[in-house]
């Protein structure tokens, strides 16, 4: 199994989550590029965090990649991307004055 596949899934899900958060929370949006970048960062962190909490990291190391692991990557990456985008948007708005 390609060891980069989980990371790629997390990054893509994070970008989607970041842009979804920017669309829903328009006052927190960082623009398309900003939402994507924040989402990618959040996706990597969120995906790894959820995977380690749920035990999917062992499956990744063992070389198996099942539907459950795939769902963990997507949910963790998407949620992480949305959360980081929203947090960065809040901080950006706080600095506006």
WOGIZI-V583628 format. One record per backbone hydrogen bond with DSSP energy under -0.5 kcal/mol. CO is the residue of the C=O (numbers start at 0). NH is the residue of the N-H. E is the energy in kcal/mol with one decimal. If there is no record, write none. Layout:
CO	NH	E
CO	NH	E
This chain:
1	4	-1.0
3	7	-2.7
4	8	-2.4
5	9	-2.3
6	10	-2.6
7	11	-2.4
8	12	-2.7
9	13	-2.5
10	14	-2.3
11	15	-2.2
12	16	-2.8
13	17	-2.9
14	18	-2.1
15	19	-2.3
16	20	-2.4
17	21	-2.1
18	22	-1.8
19	23	-2.3
20	24	-3.1
23	25	-1.0
24	27	-2.3
24	28	-0.7
25	28	-0.8
29	33	-0.6
30	34	-3.1
31	35	-1.9
32	36	-2.6
33	37	-2.7
34	38	-2.2
35	39	-2.5
36	40	-2.2
37	41	-2.7
38	42	-2.8
39	43	-2.0
40	44	-2.0
41	45	-3.4
42	46	-2.3
43	47	-1.8
44	48	-2.5
45	49	-2.6
46	50	-2.3
47	51	-2.4
48	52	-2.2
49	53	-2.3
50	54	-0.8
50	55	-1.8
50	56	-1.0
54	57	-0.8
54	58	-0.6
55	59	-2.0
56	60	-2.3
57	61	-2.3
58	62	-0.7
58	63	-2.1
59	62	-0.8
65	69	-2.2
66	70	-2.6
67	71	-2.3
68	72	-2.2
69	73	-2.3
70	74	-3.0
71	75	-2.5
72	76	-2.3
73	77	-2.7
74	78	-2.7
75	79	-2.4
76	80	-2.5
77	81	-2.2
78	82	-2.7
79	83	-2.5
80	84	-2.0
81	85	-2.4
82	86	-2.6
83	87	-2.7
84	88	-2.3
85	89	-2.4
86	90	-2.4
87	91	-2.6
88	92	-2.3
89	93	-2.1
90	94	-1.6
91	95	-0.6
92	95	-0.6
93	96	-0.7
